[in-house]
Every structure is written in C-alpha cells, then in structure tokens.
Amino acid sequence: MPPVTHHIPDDIIEAYASGALPHAFAVVVATHLSLCESCRATAEACDVLAGTALDALDAPAPDADLRARTLAALDAPLPRRDDPPAPTALFPGPVTAELGGPAPRWRTLGGGIRQQILFTGAEGTVRLLSIPGGKAVPDHGHNGLELTLVLQGSFQDQTGHYRRGDVQVVADEVEHTPVADAGPTCICLAATDAPLRFNALIPRLLQGVFRI
C-alpha cells in the first residue's frame, strides 16, 4: 500500500482517545488507525498522556462499599459475546464489525454509485460508498464535519488526491465535486454529522430518500 499522505488532525485523534468522539466518526478514525502507523502512534501517545494525568490526580480513596461492589463486578463472569467478523483484505476490523459480516449490502443511488449505511444516530452517520472509476459525486457543500477514508481505488477534488488509507477532512466552508480516478471502483468510508448541501435539483430531491 502507498504511504498515507492525508492524516486525521490531532484534535480529532485526541477526542477519539478520550472517548468523546461520536460513534460515526470514531469508526472512521479506528479504521484509519489500522492503516496508518503515524496516526496510530499519535493515538497511543494520547493514551499514555491520559494515563499519566489520571495517575497524577489527588483523588480521595473510594469508600468501602464502592470498593467492594467494584471488586465484585470485576469477579463476575463476562456476558457471552459472539466473536466479531474477521477483517478482510478490503475492510479492516472496525468496518467488518459495523457490517456484521464480510460483504456490504449495497443500495444503488444512481449513476453507478452505491452505498450502505452502517450506523446512524443523533450525532452522525457513517456509510460505505462505492463509486465507479471516472464517476463523480454531485457537487455539494456541507452543513458540518465530514471524514472520508479511502479503502479501495482513489479520488480527487479541489482539495487534493486521496488513495487507500488517506482521510479527507472537510467542514461547512468546503464545496467540492469528488471524482473517482479511472481504474478500480473507489470504495470509501464516510462519516457526517449533518446532511450535505447539494447544488443540483435532482440530488436535492432524492436526498431524503437516500439519507445523505
């Protein structure tokens, strides 16, 4: 795999390491960390710093009842959980865990572009997108944050060129028209916290149907 050249900003990695990042974005960050040694090192450094900060706190000792209940909970048997689906050559572990299996269940959006929504909630949505080589996503802006991680193929737009492992980070000031490079289908993992702003009429009319 070519080296990753578009990384996740440190503040987003810090939010992920602290557990403050919404789930949709956390899925993208976890997947990127599985592909990028540099960002994985940053996340590990955040974990170490957080542990050091906790050790430095001058917190009062827990009362005897709380201590007893905590130790009892640690001794209790864990609930049985099915093993998560194994990673594949295309989809790292965080993606197969959201999929619940090795293969997506695609839904056609038009123009050969397909998607599967993996998770949606009050704080955001994460989806897989499949874009045939040479095809463009309709011109659009944003009402919030979007993280897009390339898993296969590549795409380019006004902000740069993105290949497997690269993450595009855009906010509400960005308007762009991503175009998949000729060759293999471009498959991306994308998380948003607000609907996109499409400039053309037909994408706007279909936006509610496809929840994009």
FIMI-800697 format. One line per field, with one value per residue (C-alpha): residue number from 1; residue in three letters; chain; y, x, z. Coordinates in pm, 1 decimal. Example, Ala and Ser with C-alpha at 12.3 -4.5 7.8 and 13.67 -1.06 7.14 Angstrom:
BEGIN
num <- (1	2)
residuo <- (ALA	SER)
cadena <- (A	A)
v <- (-450.0	-106.0)
u <- (1230.0	1367.0)
w <- (780.0	714.0)
# end
This chain:
BEGIN
num <- (1	2	3	4	5	6	7	8	9	10	11	12	13	14	15	16	17	18	19	20	21	22	23	24	25	26	27	28	29	30	31	32	33	34	35	36	37	38	39	40	41	42	43	44	45	46	47	48	49	50	51	52	53	54	55	56	57	58	59	60	61	62	63	64	65	66	67	68	69	70	71	72	73	74	75	76	77	78	79	80	81	82	83	84	85	86	87	88	89	90	91	92	93	94	95	96	97	98	99	100	101	102	103	104	105	106	107	108	109	110	111	112	113	114	115	116	117	118	119	120	121	122	123	124	125	126	127	128	129	130	131	132	133	134	135	136	137	138	139	140	141	142	143	144	145	146	147	148	149	150	151	152	153	154	155	156	157	158	159	160	161	162	163	164	165	166	167	168	169	170	171	172	173	174	175	176	177	178	179	180	181	182	183	184	185	186	187	188	189	190	191	192	193	194	195	196	197	198	199	200	201	202	203	204	205	206	207	208	209	210	211	212)
residuo <- (MET	PRO	PRO	VAL	THR	HIS	HIS	ILE	PRO	ASP	ASP	ILE	ILE	GLU	ALA	TYR	ALA	SER	GLY	ALA	LEU	PRO	HIS	ALA	PHE	ALA	VAL	VAL	VAL	ALA	THR	HIS	LEU	SER	LEU	CYS	GLU	SER	CYS	ARG	ALA	THR	ALA	GLU	ALA	CYS	ASP	VAL	LEU	ALA	GLY	THR	ALA	LEU	ASP	ALA	LEU	ASP	ALA	PRO	ALA	PRO	ASP	ALA	ASP	LEU	ARG	ALA	ARG	THR	LEU	ALA	ALA	LEU	ASP	ALA	PRO	LEU	PRO	ARG	ARG	ASP	ASP	PRO	PRO	ALA	PRO	THR	ALA	LEU	PHE	PRO	GLY	PRO	VAL	THR	ALA	GLU	LEU	GLY	GLY	PRO	ALA	PRO	ARG	TRP	ARG	THR	LEU	GLY	GLY	GLY	ILE	ARG	GLN	GLN	ILE	LEU	PHE	THR	GLY	ALA	GLU	GLY	THR	VAL	ARG	LEU	LEU	SER	ILE	PRO	GLY	GLY	LYS	ALA	VAL	PRO	ASP	HIS	GLY	HIS	ASN	GLY	LEU	GLU	LEU	THR	LEU	VAL	LEU	GLN	GLY	SER	PHE	GLN	ASP	GLN	THR	GLY	HIS	TYR	ARG	ARG	GLY	ASP	VAL	GLN	VAL	VAL	ALA	ASP	GLU	VAL	GLU	HIS	THR	PRO	VAL	ALA	ASP	ALA	GLY	PRO	THR	CYS	ILE	CYS	LEU	ALA	ALA	THR	ASP	ALA	PRO	LEU	ARG	PHE	ASN	ALA	LEU	ILE	PRO	ARG	LEU	LEU	GLN	GLY	VAL	PHE	ARG	ILE)
cadena <- (A	A	A	A	A	A	A	A	A	A	A	A	A	A	A	A	A	A	A	A	A	A	A	A	A	A	A	A	A	A	A	A	A	A	A	A	A	A	A	A	A	A	A	A	A	A	A	A	A	A	A	A	A	A	A	A	A	A	A	A	A	A	A	A	A	A	A	A	A	A	A	A	A	A	A	A	A	A	A	A	A	A	A	A	A	A	A	A	A	A	A	A	A	A	A	A	A	A	A	A	A	A	A	A	A	A	A	A	A	A	A	A	A	A	A	A	A	A	A	A	A	A	A	A	A	A	A	A	A	A	A	A	A	A	A	A	A	A	A	A	A	A	A	A	A	A	A	A	A	A	A	A	A	A	A	A	A	A	A	A	A	A	A	A	A	A	A	A	A	A	A	A	A	A	A	A	A	A	A	A	A	A	A	A	A	A	A	A	A	A	A	A	A	A	A	A	A	A	A	A	A	A	A	A	A	A	A	A	A	A	A	A)
v <- (0.0	350.1	563.2	757.8	1127.4	1269.4	1218.5	1283.9	1608.3	1568.4	1722.8	1456.7	1179.3	1327.0	1325.4	963.3	858.5	1027.5	859.4	1192.8	1139.2	1043.5	683.5	755.6	947.7	701.4	421.4	619.9	706.2	346.3	222.8	483.1	393.4	33.2	157.9	447.1	396.1	770.6	841.1	517.7	642.4	972.2	785.8	569.8	883.2	1030.5	714.4	738.6	1107.8	1041.8	760.8	982.8	1258.6	1015.1	887.2	1245.1	1320.7	1353.5	1177.9	1060.1	687.4	518.8	423.8	59.7	-17.6	119.3	-72.3	-397.5	-355.1	-274.3	-582.4	-799.3	-666.5	-748.5	-1105.4	-1154.4	-1362.0	-1160.7	-1190.2	-1416.9	-1228.4	-1360.6	-1306.9	-1003.4	-1074.6	-1109.6	-830.4	-882.3	-760.3	-468.7	-398.5	-358.9	-487.8	-173.3	-187.6	-559.1	-510.2	-245.9	-456.0	-763.0	-970.5	-959.5	-800.4	-487.3	-487.7	-211.5	22.5	199.8	580.8	637.5	676.4	353.3	496.5	273.9	299.7	108.9	299.3	126.8	339.4	646.3	831.9	1176.6	1269.4	1138.6	878.0	651.1	479.7	290.7	447.1	268.2	499.6	354.3	474.6	805.7	884.8	1198.1	1257.3	1550.7	1893.0	1967.3	2162.1	2071.1	2167.5	2018.4	1789.4	1506.6	1246.8	1031.2	741.3	564.8	183.2	98.6	294.6	670.0	1001.2	1365.6	1701.3	2065.6	1975.9	1707.0	1344.8	1061.8	693.4	392.0	495.0	868.6	1068.0	1380.3	1616.2	1885.6	2126.0	2361.1	2606.1	2344.8	2286.4	2016.7	1757.7	1435.3	1231.2	867.4	800.6	573.1	211.5	13.2	120.2	373.6	249.4	496.4	503.2	839.7	992.9	1309.3	1490.2	1683.7	1645.3	1754.3	2061.9	1952.5	2224.9	2040.7	1990.9	1613.2	1522.5	1761.1	1595.1	1245.9	1343.4	1246.3	908.4	815.3	981.3	1151.7)
u <- (0.0	136.1	220.9	-66.3	-35.6	-364.2	-395.0	-653.6	-596.0	-454.1	-758.5	-986.4	-746.1	-739.3	-1120.6	-1120.1	-863.2	-1064.8	-1388.5	-1552.1	-1581.7	-1929.1	-1955.7	-1983.9	-1656.4	-1493.2	-1549.7	-1360.2	-1077.5	-1042.0	-1029.3	-769.5	-555.3	-548.0	-394.0	-171.0	128.4	178.4	-173.3	-171.8	141.0	-35.6	-335.0	-106.6	70.8	-267.8	-347.2	-16.3	-66.6	-420.5	-298.2	-24.5	-277.2	-504.8	-216.1	-133.1	-481.2	-507.0	-842.6	-992.1	-995.7	-1330.3	-1548.9	-1553.2	-1893.7	-1796.5	-1467.1	-1647.8	-1902.8	-1628.7	-1424.6	-1737.5	-1815.2	-1460.9	-1502.8	-1840.6	-1837.9	-1846.7	-2158.0	-2106.3	-2046.5	-2011.9	-1670.7	-1669.5	-1636.8	-1274.4	-1112.3	-1080.3	-823.6	-1054.2	-1234.6	-1037.5	-1183.9	-1379.4	-1564.8	-1648.2	-1771.0	-2017.4	-2112.2	-2174.4	-2007.9	-1752.4	-1961.6	-2177.9	-2544.1	-2528.6	-2813.4	-2797.9	-2800.2	-2780.1	-2504.6	-2345.9	-2282.2	-2389.9	-2397.7	-2462.3	-2540.1	-2353.7	-2476.4	-2692.8	-2778.7	-2841.2	-2472.2	-2387.4	-2399.9	-2129.5	-2166.0	-1975.9	-1975.3	-1888.3	-1805.6	-1712.1	-1386.8	-1433.7	-1766.8	-1825.3	-2024.6	-2261.0	-2123.8	-2206.3	-2124.5	-2152.1	-2353.3	-2099.7	-1797.9	-1726.8	-1448.4	-1394.8	-1146.4	-1043.6	-1045.2	-1001.9	-915.2	-871.3	-1043.6	-955.9	-1124.8	-1043.8	-868.3	-628.5	-577.8	-671.7	-570.1	-617.9	-563.6	-595.8	-863.0	-1029.6	-1146.5	-1391.4	-1618.2	-1900.6	-1683.0	-1587.5	-1775.8	-1637.8	-1701.4	-1512.8	-1427.0	-1312.2	-995.0	-1014.1	-948.4	-1078.9	-1403.9	-1339.4	-1477.1	-1484.8	-1594.0	-1760.1	-1897.6	-2106.6	-2287.9	-2531.0	-2693.0	-2492.4	-2586.4	-2631.0	-2627.3	-2822.8	-3200.0	-3224.7	-2973.7	-3162.0	-3493.5	-3352.3	-3155.0	-3424.0	-3479.3	-3110.9	-3048.4	-2731.7)
w <- (0.0	-82.0	222.4	376.6	293.1	428.9	803.8	1074.7	1270.0	1618.1	1789.2	1638.2	1744.2	2095.9	2107.7	1989.0	2250.5	2527.0	2419.5	2335.2	1958.5	1828.1	1713.3	1339.7	1337.9	1577.8	1323.1	1058.6	1299.3	1421.8	1062.6	965.5	1267.9	1145.0	818.9	934.0	1163.5	1215.5	1343.2	1543.5	1724.3	1797.6	1943.8	2158.2	2285.2	2380.9	2578.2	2764.9	2846.7	2969.2	3192.6	3333.9	3404.7	3587.6	3798.7	3896.4	4026.9	4402.6	4425.9	4756.2	4819.8	4742.2	5034.8	5144.9	4990.9	4648.9	4659.1	4746.2	4465.2	4214.9	4308.0	4290.6	3943.3	3831.6	3953.6	3781.0	3460.9	3139.2	2922.4	2624.4	2301.7	1952.3	1800.0	1566.3	1193.1	1084.6	883.6	509.4	258.4	177.3	504.1	831.3	1156.4	1255.5	922.2	931.5	1289.0	1167.7	864.9	1075.5	803.6	521.7	244.3	214.6	118.2	-137.7	-227.6	-563.7	-556.8	-932.5	-1189.4	-1069.1	-719.4	-430.3	-52.4	265.4	582.9	865.2	1154.9	1202.2	1519.5	1662.5	1642.7	1297.1	1022.7	881.8	543.9	278.7	-67.9	-392.2	-684.7	-1026.7	-1181.1	-1362.6	-1192.4	-985.2	-669.1	-739.4	-647.8	-285.6	28.5	395.6	699.4	938.9	952.8	707.3	730.2	420.0	429.4	108.9	130.9	-238.3	-550.6	-528.7	-590.0	-631.5	-597.6	-532.5	-204.6	-328.6	-432.8	-196.6	-204.3	27.0	387.1	317.4	500.2	365.0	639.6	527.2	713.1	620.3	428.2	165.5	-160.9	-389.9	-659.8	-576.4	-887.1	-868.7	-1064.9	-1366.8	-1272.0	-974.0	-810.8	-536.4	-204.2	83.3	445.6	514.6	834.6	859.4	1138.4	916.0	571.1	268.5	63.4	-298.4	-561.0	-833.6	-812.6	-859.0	-582.5	-351.3	-432.7	-366.0	-57.6	192.0	25.3	40.7	381.3	263.7)
# end
